[in-house]
């Protein structure tokens, strides 16, 4: 379940950024200031992606802990 949730969150973060870049390219490319903005936006998107990846790993770890506890309680 965490993989599905994490994948959805990542998709929701990446897809709009990709669409924005595609729209800008179709409108005639990038000026020098647009390239700086694009670089900043790209960096932000990458940071969001990395943060969401780390969050997905933490959620998976928490799920493992909870499942292990549940198994131990059922044994007792």
C-alpha positions, 0 to 999 in steps of 0.5 A: 500500500505504501508503494502505491501511495508513494508512487501516486505522490511522486506522480503528482509532483513530477507530472505538473512540472513536466507539463509546465516545461513542455508548455514553455518549450512549445511557446518558443523556448527559454530566455536567459531569465527563463532558463534560470527560473527553469533551473530553479524549478528543476532543482525544486522538483528534484528536491521534492522527488528526493524528499518523497522518495525518503518519505516512501522509505520511512513509510515502508519501514514503519509498515514493517515495524507495525506488521512485525509487532502485529505478528508478535502479538498474534503469536502471544 
